[in-house]
Every structure is written in C-alpha cells, then in structure tokens.
Amino acid sequence: MSFWKRILTLGKAEASNLLSKLEDSTKLVKQSIFELEKEIDQVQKSFIEVKSIAVREQYAIEKLTQEATDWRKKATLLVTQASQGKIPEEKADDLAKQALGEAKKTDQQIALHTEEYTKQNAAVTSLEQQLDKMKEVLQQYRNELTALETRLKLAKVSQKIETQLGNFGENNTTHNLINKLHDRVEEEEALAFSMKSLQEQPKKLEVQIDNSLATNDDHDQLEQELSILKEKINS
C-alpha cells in the first residue's frame, strides 16, 4: 500500500469517526428535546391547574364582594326607611345590624380568598415564566437539531462524494482502461504515420529526379545560348 493511499485510508477513517460522533450528537439532542417536551407538558398541566384555581378564587372574590355590597345596601335601606317612618326604628336597627354582620363575615371570606388568590396568581406568574423559558430552550434545541441534521446530511454527501472520487484514482479500473486505450491510439497513430511516410518516399525520390533533370536541361540551354551569343560577337 502506497503512502498516499494509507493517508487516504486514514482520512476516510477519521471522517467516518467524526460522522459517527455527529450522529451521536444528533441523537443526544433529540433525547434532550424529548425529555424537555415531557417536562414542558408537566409544567403546562400544573400551570393549567393553578391557573384554574386562581380563576376560581378571583370569581369567588367578585361574587363575595357583590354580596357584601348587597348586605350594606340593605342595611342602608333599612335605616333610610326607619328614618322615614316606614319601618319601626328598633326593628330596622336590628335588621340593619344583622345585615352589616353578614357583610362583615363576607369581608372576612373575601380577605381569605384574596390571600389565596394572591398566592395562586404568584404561582401562575412563576409557572408562566418558567414555561416561557423552557419553550425558549426547546426552540433553541430544535434549531440546533435542525443545524446538526443539516450538517449530518452534508457530511454524508461529502463523504460519499470523496469516496467516489477516491475510486477514480490511479488504481481505478476505468482509469486503467483509459490509459490502455490512450496507448493503443498512440500506437495506431504512429503506425499510420509510418505507412504514410513509406508511401511518400517514392514520390519524393521521383520529384528529386525530375527536378535534377529539369535543372540540367536549363543549364544546357543556357550554355547553348551563350555559345550563339559569342559566335555573333566574333563574326
């Protein structure tokens, strides 16, 4: 195994190890989200229960407040009618005192319900804040999970591509076949060139002979013309 192939193998192993760790991280985030969703569900139920108690207390306070107001109105009406002589004063005073006594009892009930409502309302506010915080964390976990899953997909695709590219190396069958085909084409081209050269050699020789003969003919003609010119001059 060559040095670079060993490096490639180690790189693939490391990439596979990182990919495995990334998958583990994704699983951990999913587990955290699942557990947090269960906690949120429990807090949501507690919130609804406490909220319902607070609502009932508020309703009781409003009802008792109206009752206390009605008792005081009755006491006022009795005193007014007594002053107008419509009801005997002694009887009116007695009934007015009873009405005021009922109003006072109602006020005591209102105080108890108000105290309970304050506690429950504070619990509602606290649970609501916790619930909002937990939902915020849950959304953050979901965003991280989405990011991790995206990275995981990209990592798997990248690893697959790198593996495929690694298969296209020097030891790849297709690569070897292409090299052999390239060598075969070069051999065929060399053979074609040699055959062409052999076919052209007789033609080249014939051209050389023709050119030599033409040159000799021209030389003889020039010599003849020169002789005729000399004869004219000497005669």
FILO-825027 format. One record per residue (C-alpha): x, y, z; residue number from 1; chain. Coordinates in steps of 0.05 Angstrom, whole numbers. Each point is the difference from the previous one (the first is absolute). Layout:
% FILO-825027
+--------+--------+--------+-----+-------+
:     xx :     yy :     zz :  nr : kette :
+--------+--------+--------+-----+-------+
:      X :      Y :      Z : NUM :     A :
...
+--------+--------+--------+-----+-------+
//
This chain:
% FILO-825027
+--------+--------+--------+-----+-------+
:     xx :     yy :     zz :  nr : kette :
+--------+--------+--------+-----+-------+
:      0 :      0 :      0 :   1 :     A :
:     29 :     67 :    -21 :   2 :     A :
:     11 :     58 :     48 :   3 :     A :
:    -55 :     43 :    -30 :   4 :     A :
:    -49 :    -58 :      0 :   5 :     A :
:     14 :    -10 :     74 :   6 :     A :
:    -13 :     74 :     11 :   7 :     A :
:    -65 :     -4 :    -39 :   8 :     A :
:    -22 :    -61 :     41 :   9 :     A :
:     16 :     35 :     65 :  10 :     A :
:    -38 :     62 :    -24 :  11 :     A :
:    -61 :    -42 :    -16 :  12 :     A :
:      3 :    -33 :     68 :  13 :     A :
:      6 :     67 :     35 :  14 :     A :
:    -59 :     28 :    -41 :  15 :     A :
:    -41 :    -62 :     17 :  16 :     A :
:     18 :     10 :     74 :  17 :     A :
:    -21 :     73 :     -2 :  18 :     A :
:    -64 :    -18 :    -36 :  19 :     A :
:    -16 :    -51 :     54 :  20 :     A :
:     12 :     52 :     54 :  21 :     A :
:    -46 :     48 :    -37 :  22 :     A :
:    -54 :    -53 :     -3 :  23 :     A :
:      8 :    -13 :     75 :  24 :     A :
:     -7 :     75 :     13 :  25 :     A :
:    -64 :      1 :    -41 :  26 :     A :
:    -28 :    -57 :     41 :  27 :     A :
:     18 :     35 :     65 :  28 :     A :
:    -34 :     64 :    -22 :  29 :     A :
:    -62 :    -40 :    -20 :  30 :     A :
:     -1 :    -33 :     68 :  31 :     A :
:      8 :     67 :     35 :  32 :     A :
:    -57 :     28 :    -42 :  33 :     A :
:    -44 :    -60 :     18 :  34 :     A :
:     14 :      8 :     75 :  35 :     A :
:    -10 :     74 :     -2 :  36 :     A :
:    -67 :     -9 :    -37 :  37 :     A :
:    -23 :    -46 :     56 :  38 :     A :
:     21 :     50 :     53 :  39 :     A :
:    -36 :     56 :    -37 :  40 :     A :
:    -62 :    -44 :     -4 :  41 :     A :
:      2 :    -11 :     75 :  42 :     A :
:     11 :     74 :     14 :  43 :     A :
:    -56 :     17 :    -49 :  44 :     A :
:    -48 :    -45 :     39 :  45 :     A :
:     21 :     31 :     66 :  46 :     A :
:     -8 :     69 :    -30 :  47 :     A :
:    -71 :    -16 :    -23 :  48 :     A :
:    -18 :    -28 :     69 :  49 :     A :
:     28 :     59 :     38 :  50 :     A :
:    -30 :     49 :    -50 :  51 :     A :
:    -68 :    -32 :      9 :  52 :     A :
:      6 :      7 :     76 :  53 :     A :
:     19 :     73 :     -7 :  54 :     A :
:    -59 :     12 :    -47 :  55 :     A :
:    -47 :    -33 :     50 :  56 :     A :
:     27 :     42 :     56 :  57 :     A :
:     -8 :     63 :    -41 :  58 :     A :
:    -71 :    -20 :    -17 :  59 :     A :
:    -15 :    -13 :     75 :  60 :     A :
:     29 :     68 :     19 :  61 :     A :
:    -43 :     35 :    -51 :  62 :     A :
:    -62 :    -38 :     22 :  63 :     A :
:     13 :     12 :     75 :  64 :     A :
:     15 :     73 :    -13 :  65 :     A :
:    -67 :      7 :    -34 :  66 :     A :
:    -33 :    -35 :     59 :  67 :     A :
:     33 :     46 :     51 :  68 :     A :
:    -22 :     60 :    -41 :  69 :     A :
:    -72 :    -27 :     -1 :  70 :     A :
:      0 :    -10 :     76 :  71 :     A :
:     23 :     71 :     11 :  72 :     A :
:    -52 :     26 :    -49 :  73 :     A :
:    -54 :    -37 :     40 :  74 :     A :
:     25 :     29 :     65 :  75 :     A :
:     -1 :     70 :    -30 :  76 :     A :
:    -70 :    -10 :    -28 :  77 :     A :
:    -26 :    -24 :     69 :  78 :     A :
:     29 :     61 :     35 :  79 :     A :
:    -29 :     45 :    -54 :  80 :     A :
:    -70 :    -29 :      5 :  81 :     A :
:      3 :      4 :     76 :  82 :     A :
:     17 :     73 :     -5 :  83 :     A :
:    -59 :     10 :    -45 :  84 :     A :
:    -45 :    -36 :     49 :  85 :     A :
:    -15 :    -57 :    -47 :  86 :     A :
:     32 :    -52 :     47 :  87 :     A :
:      4 :      2 :     75 :  88 :     A :
:     69 :     27 :     19 :  89 :     A :
:     16 :    -56 :     49 :  90 :     A :
:    -17 :    -54 :    -50 :  91 :     A :
:     38 :     37 :    -55 :  92 :     A :
:     61 :      7 :     44 :  93 :     A :
:     -1 :    -74 :     18 :  94 :     A :
:     -6 :    -22 :    -72 :  95 :     A :
:     53 :     51 :    -23 :  96 :     A :
:     49 :    -27 :     52 :  97 :     A :
:    -12 :    -71 :    -25 :  98 :     A :
:     11 :     23 :    -72 :  99 :     A :
:     65 :     36 :     20 : 100 :     A :
:     21 :    -63 :     38 : 101 :     A :
:    -10 :    -42 :    -64 : 102 :     A :
:     39 :     52 :    -39 : 103 :     A :
:     57 :     -5 :     50 : 104 :     A :
:      0 :    -76 :     -4 : 105 :     A :
:      2 :      6 :    -75 : 106 :     A :
:     59 :     49 :      5 : 107 :     A :
:     38 :    -52 :     41 : 108 :     A :
:    -14 :    -52 :    -54 : 109 :     A :
:     23 :     50 :    -53 : 110 :     A :
:     65 :     10 :     39 : 111 :     A :
:     13 :    -75 :      2 : 112 :     A :
:    -15 :     -9 :    -73 : 113 :     A :
:     42 :     61 :    -17 : 114 :     A :
:     59 :    -29 :     37 : 115 :     A :
:     -8 :    -66 :    -35 : 116 :     A :
:     -9 :     34 :    -67 : 117 :     A :
:     64 :     40 :     11 : 118 :     A :
:     39 :    -64 :     13 : 119 :     A :
:    -30 :    -36 :    -59 : 120 :     A :
:      9 :     59 :    -47 : 121 :     A :
:     74 :      5 :     21 : 122 :     A :
:      7 :    -75 :    -14 : 123 :     A :
:    -34 :     11 :    -68 : 124 :     A :
:     49 :     56 :    -17 : 125 :     A :
:     60 :    -42 :     22 : 126 :     A :
:    -23 :    -61 :    -39 : 127 :     A :
:    -15 :     42 :    -61 : 128 :     A :
:     71 :     29 :      2 : 129 :     A :
:     29 :    -70 :      8 : 130 :     A :
:    -43 :    -25 :    -56 : 131 :     A :
:     22 :     56 :    -46 : 132 :     A :
:     73 :    -13 :     17 : 133 :     A :
:     -7 :    -75 :    -12 : 134 :     A :
:    -34 :     13 :    -67 : 135 :     A :
:     56 :     47 :    -18 : 136 :     A :
:     52 :    -53 :     17 : 137 :     A :
:    -41 :    -52 :    -38 : 138 :     A :
:     -1 :     44 :    -62 : 139 :     A :
:     75 :      9 :      7 : 140 :     A :
:      9 :    -75 :      4 : 141 :     A :
:    -43 :     -9 :    -62 : 142 :     A :
:     40 :     51 :    -38 : 143 :     A :
:     65 :    -35 :     20 : 144 :     A :
:    -30 :    -67 :    -20 : 145 :     A :
:    -19 :     29 :    -69 : 146 :     A :
:     71 :     27 :     -8 : 147 :     A :
:     31 :    -67 :     22 : 148 :     A :
:    -45 :    -40 :    -47 : 149 :     A :
:     18 :     47 :    -57 : 150 :     A :
:     75 :     -7 :     16 : 151 :     A :
:     -9 :    -75 :      5 : 152 :     A :
:    -33 :     -4 :    -68 : 153 :     A :
:     55 :     43 :    -31 : 154 :     A :
:     54 :    -42 :     34 : 155 :     A :
:    -30 :    -64 :    -26 : 156 :     A :
:     -6 :     28 :    -70 : 157 :     A :
:     71 :     27 :      3 : 158 :     A :
:     27 :    -66 :     26 : 159 :     A :
:    -36 :    -37 :    -56 : 160 :     A :
:     28 :     48 :    -52 : 161 :     A :
:     70 :     -7 :     28 : 162 :     A :
:     -6 :    -75 :     -1 : 163 :     A :
:    -23 :      1 :    -72 : 164 :     A :
:     56 :     48 :    -19 : 165 :     A :
:     49 :    -46 :     36 : 166 :     A :
:    -24 :    -56 :    -45 : 167 :     A :
:     20 :     41 :    -60 : 168 :     A :
:     74 :     -2 :     19 : 169 :     A :
:     58 :    -32 :    -35 : 170 :     A :
:    -22 :    -71 :     20 : 171 :     A :
:    -70 :     10 :    -27 : 172 :     A :
:    -20 :    -50 :    -54 : 173 :     A :
:    -29 :     53 :    -45 : 174 :     A :
:     63 :     42 :      7 : 175 :     A :
:     43 :    -60 :    -19 : 176 :     A :
:    -43 :    -15 :    -60 : 177 :     A :
:      5 :     72 :    -24 : 178 :     A :
:     75 :     -2 :      6 : 179 :     A :
:      3 :    -65 :    -40 : 180 :     A :
:    -45 :     30 :    -53 : 181 :     A :
:     43 :     62 :     -2 : 182 :     A :
:     62 :    -44 :    -11 : 183 :     A :
:    -36 :    -39 :    -54 : 184 :     A :
:    -21 :     63 :    -36 : 185 :     A :
:     72 :     27 :      2 : 186 :     A :
:     24 :    -66 :    -30 : 187 :     A :
:    -52 :      3 :    -56 : 188 :     A :
:     18 :     73 :    -14 : 189 :     A :
:     75 :    -18 :     -3 : 190 :     A :
:    -15 :    -58 :    -47 : 191 :     A :
:    -42 :     44 :    -46 : 192 :     A :
:     55 :     53 :     -2 : 193 :     A :
:     52 :    -53 :    -18 : 194 :     A :
:    -43 :    -27 :    -56 : 195 :     A :
:    -11 :     69 :    -27 : 196 :     A :
:     74 :     15 :      2 : 197 :     A :
:     15 :    -65 :    -39 : 198 :     A :
:    -51 :     18 :    -52 : 199 :     A :
:     27 :     70 :     -9 : 200 :     A :
:     74 :    -21 :     -7 : 201 :     A :
:     -5 :    -24 :    -74 : 202 :     A :
:    -37 :     63 :    -18 : 203 :     A :
:     54 :     42 :     32 : 204 :     A :
:     55 :    -37 :    -38 : 205 :     A :
:    -37 :     10 :    -66 : 206 :     A :
:     -8 :     74 :     14 : 207 :     A :
:     75 :      6 :     15 : 208 :     A :
:     18 :    -35 :    -65 : 209 :     A :
:    -47 :     43 :    -41 : 210 :     A :
:     27 :     63 :     33 : 211 :     A :
:     72 :    -22 :    -15 : 212 :     A :
:    -16 :    -15 :    -72 : 213 :     A :
:    -36 :     67 :     -8 : 214 :     A :
:     60 :     35 :     30 : 215 :     A :
:     48 :    -35 :    -50 : 216 :     A :
:    -45 :     19 :    -59 : 217 :     A :
:      0 :     72 :     21 : 218 :     A :
:     75 :     -1 :      7 : 219 :     A :
:     10 :    -30 :    -69 : 220 :     A :
:    -46 :     51 :    -31 : 221 :     A :
:     37 :     58 :     33 : 222 :     A :
:     66 :    -28 :    -25 : 223 :     A :
:    -27 :     -4 :    -71 : 224 :     A :
:    -27 :     71 :      2 : 225 :     A :
:     67 :     24 :     26 : 226 :     A :
:     37 :    -34 :    -58 : 227 :     A :
:    -45 :     32 :    -51 : 228 :     A :
:     10 :     69 :     31 : 229 :     A :
:     76 :     -8 :     -3 : 230 :     A :
:     -2 :    -21 :    -73 : 231 :     A :
:    -40 :     62 :    -18 : 232 :     A :
:     50 :     45 :     35 : 233 :     A :
:     61 :    -32 :    -33 : 234 :     A :
:    -28 :      0 :    -71 : 235 :     A :
+--------+--------+--------+-----+-------+
//
